Amino acid sequence: MPNGHTATSEPIPVLDLDPFSDAFLTGPDPYHEVLREAGPVVYLERYGVWAMARYAHVHEALRDHETYCSSAGVGISDFRKEKPWRPPSLLLEADPPAHDRARRVAARALPPRVVRELRPEFLRRAEELVRSLLARGSFDAVPALAEAYPLRVFGDAAGLPAEGRENLLAYGTMVFNVFGPRNRVFEESTAAAEPVRAWIAEHCEREALSPDGLGARIWAAVDTGEISREEAALLVRSLFSAGVDTTVSTLAAAVLLFATHPRQWEVLRTDPSLAGNALEEVIRYASPVQTFFRTTTREVEVEGRRIPAGEKVLLFLGAANRDPRQWDRAGEFDITRRIGAHVGFGSGIHNCVGAAFARVEGEALVSVLARRVTGWESTGDPIPRPNNTLRAFASLPVRIW
Ligand code: PQP
């Protein structure tokens, strides 16, 4: 339990808020404000975890990996007390020095040159997709755009066969739900992904991957003796866990924002070179990855509030990215703003290793949309899809012209 009032420690508000309830997950923004305004640190009594929602403290915790470690898991489950549901990720659920070796191998699979060289292919696929969507006029942007494009371009880049790659969706949805508590979405997505787990495991193997893709680039580190075969398969698993649901959520958020901010669309259409900044603003504003946990390795003080050692701390990236202490008009979607260092891709040693890939992938599609699509409208209610980590959508009916 948090400290009460003592001479050396500020009180920490105890909240009964459930950040994994359907209400919170499908409409987090007002709750984020409550969390930010409650104080630098709060205690969530329902789960027995601590939480931070202001930019400065989330940013500081992300950068202080020695105090706020990842090896006890970056979900609510404490790997020191509970058996992980799968062998821990060598990247995400690791601390230095083990983390750094895996990170080097992953980073080498996605160097700037490789990402740059993928852009023409991303643009071709984006053109192809947008042409077919314009011909349809009305469609559900979740399957038809937000899922279709990453499955195609990420699946191809990773080196996956066309057949079965949609399995990445159910797998990713489970991965991101399992960072949360055992609630309905945890249980349902775990059951839904059960039938695809064997396919995922098989496609982490070298023989299942094309010899020129990102998966093969990870496997190449086995030949140099840097990693074992088991480690290569686990790193490819990271690629599959991370590569699709994140960008699907980002593109769904982009569609909803464009459809509901016609003046912003007009600005982008007039100057498609703003596509990169527009995508960045979508990521700041929507924070497709909403939260991650860390675990304290020592007692730590945050503005005079004490968090004991060995505690789970929930970092609200999404709340931090709209902290009015950090941005003017933080709650406004403005594709022309100077965005600066949002934490949508994390920060510090665990910052997103796929960020450059995701940015080029997203920017290619947004720039093609900007050049081809005159306008958007919602033709039905957006249907959120509650997920314990992602801001996600089940359905976004739209019309484009
Ligand atoms: C947001 C790694 C990264 C990427 C893994 C894993 C899972 C998810 C993510 C989250 N991730 N962007 O399993 O190693």
Boltz pocket constraint, residues with backbone or C-beta under 6 A from the ligand:
constraints:
  - pocket:
      binder: B
      contacts: [[A, 89], [A, 90], [A, 91], [A, 92], [A, 93], [A, 175], [A, 234], [A, 237], [A, 238], [A, 239], [A, 241], [A, 242], [A, 243], [A, 246], [A, 289], [A, 352]]
      max_distance: 6.0
